[in-house]
Amino acid sequence: MSLHEFPLEGDYVELNILLKLTGIAGSGGEGKHLVAEGLVKVDGMVELRKTFKVRAGHVVTIGDETIRVVQ
């Protein structure tokens, strides 16, 4: 299991972009595909909205990768 800590610079980051910025997805488009496939969870629940607004405190998981979003 790999843990990433992502420092948020604004109010939120879109889910597909977060996957790109952390290196889990090679592009925003690939991030959208991963979300559409139902592979991404936010706070333990499958999230299908590609542009879901991820805010500080959210925990995003995909496979054995975990992203903790911090302010």
Buried (B, 14 or more C-beta within 10 A) or exposed (E): EEEBEBEBEEEBBBBBBBBBBBEBBEEBEBBBBBBEEEBBBBEEEEBEEBBBEBBBEBBBBBEEBBBBBEE
